[in-house]
Amino acid sequence: MINTENTSKNEGASERAGAQAQMRKGVLELCILSILSQGDAYPTEIIDKLKDTRLVVVEGTLYPLLTRLKNTGLLGYRWEESTSGPPRKYYKLTEIGEQYLKELQLSWQELVDAVNKTIELGKKF
């Protein structure tokens, strides 16, 4: 006999995890683009800046995201020699990336405002 109640709970948990991963990915994209709007940076610097804000991201998460952002034309890069090792790849926002960041920031603010209003409504009950 199959326990459909547990199956449904597991499927729901899986869907929630997928939704959380998508939300995190979108937020990370916004954060990375925001960091790069302050100037060019190489991945270790991006990770350090994210850690400073208590967003812990590992290289295995960051590199594919940087590659995707580069492939969609939002980022460019340049190589720079390093005095302490191999050359470093510095990422920078493109003009398209700057415009996209502005759109993301607007969407983020609208979302934050809507969530805050909803929370306030919930407090009235």
C-alpha positions, -999 to +999 in steps of 0.1 A: +000+000+000+013+034-010+011+063+015-002+091-007-002+116+022+035+113+026+040+114-012+020+146-014+039+161+014+072+152-002+061+166-036+051+198-018+084+201+000+102+195-033+081+223-051+088+247-022+126+239-024+125+246-062+107+278-057+131+289-030+160+280-052+145+302-080+139+331-056+175+328-043+189+327-078+170+359-087+181+377-056+217+366-062+215+380-097+203+413-084+230+414-057+258+404-081+247+431-106+245+456-078+280+448-067+293+451-102+275+485-106+301+498-081+330+487-103+347+458-119+354+428-096+367+393-098+347+364-084+366+362-050+358+399-044+321+393-053+319+363-029+336+384-001+312+413-006+282+389-005+296+374+027+299+409+042+262+412+038+256+377+053+248+361+019+270+331+017+277+319-018+302+294-030+322+294-062+301+265-075+271+287-074+287+319-085+306+308-116+277+294-135+256+325-127+284+348-139+287+327-171+250+329-177+249+367-171+279+371-195+263+349-222+231+370-220+251+402-226+246+416-191+283+413-182+316+416-199+351+407-186+387+415-189+418+396-178+443+412-155+477+399-144+481+392-108+512+396-087+502+366-065+492+340-090+475+334-124+457+362-143+423+372-128+391+376-148+374+408-138+337+411-146+319+444-154+284+455-162+276+462-199+252+490-209+225+464-212+234+451-178+231+485-163+196+489-178+186+454-167+198+462-131+176+493-130+146+472-141+155+445-115+158+472-088+124+486-097+108+451-097+125+443-064+111+475-048+076+468-060+078+432-046+091+444-013+063+470-011+037+444-019+050+419+006+052+446+033+016+457+026+004+421+028+022+416+061+006+447+075-028+435+064-021+402+082-013+421+115-048+437+115-065+404+120 
